[in-house]
Amino acid sequence: MHSTVFVTRKIPQEGIDILTRHGFQVDVNPRNRGLTKTELTVSVAERDGVLCQFTDKLDEDVLQAASKALVFSNCAVGFNNVDVACATRLGILVTNTPGVLTDTTADLAWALLFALARRIPECDRFTRAGKFKTWSPMFFLGSDITGKTLGIVGAGRIGTAVAMRSAAFRMRLVYCDGIPNSTLEKELGARRAGLEELLTESDFVSLHVPLLPETRHLVGEREFGLMKKTAFLINTSRGPVVDEKALVRALQKRTIAGAGLDVYENEPKVEPGLMKLDNAVIVPHIGSATMETRVKMAVMAAENLAAALRGERPAHLVNAEVWNSPARRKNG
């Protein structure tokens, strides 16, 4: 009997092809939207494996409904959308797709940085509106990037990739992380500092921490008050890392110069005040949104899922303790 797999959103065909080549029966959500909790609960029932997205909230109700599932393969590097503790208790493997989106997300962080510093969205809107009549020496003055100080909060894979790109602009580099980063220190002369010191010194602050209880609202009203009035904040990590209401106030009062956001505290909802601010560049969670990267993610997620259904240890297992646990679910 063929294993049955449910894919919660349409993914690049390369990922589906891997699953079908293994002989799995594959069903893909036909709707061009995410599933409601009720729809998701019904869809995962009686499935041997589920290939899911970070927008799928996989809580205890959903995991309990997946009474046959051996694995939930998250097509994302983050997995805070999954109740991993519950999955572990139930003997369900949880996997993710780390590393593959590092450079793509780092590129986006720099795109936001440049867009903010040189006021690109404002200039684009101005020009499209037919308002460009003549050049002026005080016209849309922005901020230099070369030679400025970049603060990296969270020097993991993506934070390191963002930092490495700063060498092209001869930037001073400060980073905040619980673990020293020898690569940044040796190759870029980076200095490790506490968060307060980093915020005080940096011209650009880029956030790259996972969403944990201790990082929720890591940057809020107090932290904005520590930053330079000319400083910019970039967030491509997770929305709740920033207190979005406090951010709106800081931008309105010009406590900081601007913010570039790819993620939001109550995604997909965006704090209304952000929509009205010219000093905020906001994009719809496109950190990994290149064709090349999304194909790699789909392939990795499919390979993780296929390995689990074949009884092999997936390459990217989040709850590794389940593998040797007597509670782990197995085919047959």
C-alpha positions in Angstrom: 0.0 0.0 0.0 1.4 3.4 -1.0 2.1 6.0 1.7 -0.1 9.0 1.4 1.3 12.6 1.6 -0.5 15.9 1.9 1.1 19.1 0.7 -0.5 22.1 2.4 0.3 24.7 -0.4 1.4 24.5 -4.0 5.2 24.2 -4.2 7.6 24.1 -7.1 7.0 21.0 -9.2 10.5 19.7 -8.4 9.4 18.9 -4.9 6.3 17.1 -6.0 8.3 15.1 -8.5 10.5 13.7 -5.7 7.5 12.5 -3.8 5.8 10.9 -6.8 9.0 9.2 -7.9 9.1 7.4 -4.5 5.6 6.1 -5.3 3.8 8.1 -2.7 0.2 9.1 -3.2 0.4 12.9 -3.2 -2.5 15.4 -2.7 -1.9 19.1 -2.9 -4.1 21.8 -1.4 -6.0 23.0 -4.5 -6.9 26.4 -3.1 -4.7 29.4 -3.8 -4.6 30.2 -0.1 -3.7 28.8 3.3 -6.1 26.4 4.9 -8.3 27.2 7.9 -7.7 25.2 11.0 -10.7 23.1 10.3 -9.6 22.4 6.7 -6.1 21.6 7.9 -7.3 19.3 10.6 -9.4 17.3 8.1 -6.7 17.3 5.4 -4.0 15.8 7.6 -6.2 13.0 8.9 -5.1 9.5 7.6 -2.0 10.9 6.0 1.4 9.2 6.5 3.3 12.5 5.9 2.6 16.2 5.6 4.7 18.8 3.8 3.8 22.1 5.4 4.6 25.8 5.3 5.5 28.2 8.1 2.0 29.7 7.8 0.4 26.5 8.9 -0.3 26.6 12.6 0.3 23.0 13.6 -1.0 23.0 17.2 -2.0 20.0 19.4 -5.4 19.8 17.8 -3.9 19.4 14.3 -1.2 17.0 15.3 -3.7 14.8 17.2 -5.9 14.7 14.1 -2.9 13.4 12.1 -3.2 10.0 13.8 -1.1 8.2 11.2 1.5 10.8 10.4 5.1 9.8 10.8 6.5 13.2 9.8 5.7 16.9 9.3 8.2 18.4 6.9 8.2 22.2 7.3 9.3 23.9 4.1 11.0 26.7 6.1 14.1 27.2 8.2 11.9 28.3 11.2 9.5 26.0 12.9 7.8 28.1 15.6 4.6 27.3 13.7 4.8 23.7 15.0 4.1 22.6 18.5 7.3 20.5 18.5 6.9 19.4 22.1 3.5 17.9 21.3 4.9 16.3 18.1 7.7 14.8 20.1 5.2 13.3 22.7 3.2 11.8 19.8 6.3 10.3 18.2 6.1 12.5 15.1 9.2 13.6 13.3 9.5 17.3 12.5 12.0 18.6 9.9 13.0 21.9 8.4 15.0 23.4 5.5 18.0 25.2 7.1 20.9 26.8 5.1 19.3 26.9 1.7 17.8 30.3 2.1 20.7 32.0 3.8 22.1 34.0 0.9 18.7 34.9 -0.5 17.5 36.3 2.8 20.8 38.2 3.3 20.4 39.8 -0.1 16.9 41.0 0.9 18.2 42.5 4.1 20.6 44.5 2.0 17.9 45.5 -0.5 15.9 46.9 2.4 18.9 48.7 3.8 19.6 50.4 0.5 16.0 51.2 -0.1 15.8 52.9 3.3 19.1 54.8 3.1 18.5 56.1 -0.4 14.7 56.5 -0.1 14.1 54.4 -3.2 10.3 53.7 -2.6 9.7 57.4 -1.9 11.5 58.5 -5.1 9.8 55.8 -7.1 6.3 57.0 -6.0 7.3 60.6 -6.6 8.5 60.0 -10.1 5.5 57.8 -11.1 3.2 60.6 -9.9 4.7 62.9 -12.4 6.1 65.2 -9.8 9.7 65.2 -11.0 10.0 68.6 -12.7 13.6 69.7 -12.0 16.7 68.6 -10.0 17.4 70.3 -6.7 20.5 70.1 -4.4 18.2 69.3 -1.4 16.1 66.8 -3.3 15.4 63.5 -1.5 18.6 63.5 0.6 19.3 60.1 2.0 22.1 58.5 4.1 25.5 57.2 3.2 26.2 53.5 3.7 29.9 53.2 2.9 32.0 53.6 6.1 29.1 53.5 8.4 28.6 51.0 11.4 26.5 47.9 10.9 25.0 46.1 13.9 24.1 42.5 13.5 21.8 41.1 16.2 22.1 37.3 15.9 25.2 36.1 14.1 24.0 32.7 12.9 24.0 31.7 9.2 21.9 34.6 7.9 23.4 37.2 10.2 26.9 36.1 9.2 26.0 36.3 5.5 24.6 39.8 5.9 27.7 40.9 7.8 30.1 39.4 5.2 28.5 41.6 2.5 29.4 44.7 4.5 33.1 44.3 3.5 32.2 45.7 0.1 31.2 49.0 1.8 34.1 49.3 4.2 31.7 49.3 7.1 32.6 48.9 10.8 30.9 45.8 12.2 29.5 45.2 15.6 27.5 42.0 16.5 25.5 40.7 19.4 25.3 36.9 19.9 25.6 34.5 22.8 28.3 32.7 21.0 31.5 34.4 19.6 31.7 34.4 15.8 35.4 33.9 14.9 34.7 34.2 11.2 33.4 37.8 11.6 36.1 38.7 14.0 39.0 37.4 11.9 37.8 38.3 8.5 36.1 41.6 9.1 37.5 42.8 12.4 34.0 42.6 13.9 33.6 43.4 17.6 31.2 41.5 19.8 29.0 43.7 22.1 25.9 43.6 24.2 22.6 44.7 22.7 22.6 48.1 24.3 26.1 48.9 23.2 25.3 47.8 19.6 22.1 49.8 19.4 23.9 52.9 20.7 26.8 52.7 18.1 25.1 51.4 15.0 23.9 53.3 12.0 22.1 50.2 10.6 20.7 47.5 12.9 19.8 44.2 11.2 17.9 41.5 13.2 18.6 37.8 12.6 17.5 36.0 15.8 15.0 33.1 16.1 11.7 33.7 17.7 12.0 32.4 21.3 10.3 33.6 24.5 13.4 35.7 25.3 13.5 37.3 21.9 9.9 38.3 21.7 9.8 42.1 21.7 13.6 42.1 21.9 13.5 45.6 20.4 10.9 47.9 21.8 10.4 51.5 23.0 13.4 51.4 25.4 15.7 50.0 22.6 14.5 52.6 20.1 15.4 55.2 22.6 19.0 53.9 22.6 19.4 54.1 18.9 20.8 57.1 17.0 18.1 59.4 15.5 19.8 58.8 12.1 19.8 55.0 12.5 17.8 52.4 10.5 16.3 49.1 11.7 16.0 46.1 9.3 14.0 43.0 10.3 14.1 39.8 8.2 13.9 37.4 11.1 10.5 37.1 12.8 7.9 39.8 13.3 7.3 39.5 17.0 11.0 40.2 17.7 10.0 43.8 17.3 7.3 45.6 19.3 5.4 46.9 16.2 3.3 49.5 18.0 6.5 50.9 19.6 8.2 50.9 16.2 5.3 53.0 14.7 5.7 55.5 17.5 9.5 55.7 17.0 9.1 56.3 13.3 6.4 58.9 13.8 8.4 60.8 16.3 11.6 60.3 14.3 13.2 58.6 17.3 15.0 56.6 14.6 15.3 57.4 10.9 13.5 54.5 9.4 12.7 50.8 9.3 12.7 48.0 6.6 10.5 45.1 7.4 9.9 41.7 5.7 8.1 40.2 8.7 5.3 41.4 11.1 4.2 40.9 14.6 0.7 39.7 13.7 1.4 38.5 10.1 -0.2 38.9 7.6 -1.7 41.9 9.4 0.5 44.9 9.4 0.3 47.6 12.2 -1.9 50.2 10.4 0.4 53.1 11.3 3.2 51.6 9.2 1.2 52.0 6.0 1.2 55.8 6.3 4.9 56.2 7.0 7.3 57.2 4.3 10.2 56.2 6.5 9.1 52.5 6.6 9.8 50.1 3.7 7.5 47.2 4.0 7.4 44.0 1.9 5.3 40.8 2.2 7.6 38.2 3.7 9.7 37.6 0.6 13.0 36.7 2.3 13.4 33.4 0.4 11.3 34.4 -2.6 13.5 33.6 -5.5 12.7 30.8 -7.9 16.1 29.2 -7.3 15.7 29.2 -3.5 12.1 28.1 -3.4 13.0 25.1 -5.6 15.8 24.2 -3.3 13.5 24.5 -0.3 10.8 22.3 -1.9 13.4 19.7 -2.8 14.9 19.6 0.7 11.5 19.4 2.3 10.4 16.6 0.0 13.7 14.7 0.6 13.2 15.0 4.4 9.7 13.7 4.1 10.6 10.8 1.7 13.5 9.7 4.0 11.2 9.5 7.0 8.5 7.5 5.1 11.3 5.1 3.9 12.3 4.5 7.5 15.5 6.6 7.2 16.6 9.4 9.4 15.9 12.7 7.7 18.9 15.0 7.1 17.3 18.0 8.9 15.5 16.6 11.9 14.3 19.2 14.4 13.3 16.9 17.3 16.2 14.4 17.0 15.3 12.8 20.3 12.3 11.2 18.7 14.4 9.1 16.3 15.5 6.5 18.9 12.4 6.9 21.1 10.1 3.9 21.4 7.3 6.4 20.9 8.4 7.1 17.3 5.8 6.2 14.7 6.8 3.8 12.0 5.4 2.6 8.7 3.4 -0.6 9.1 
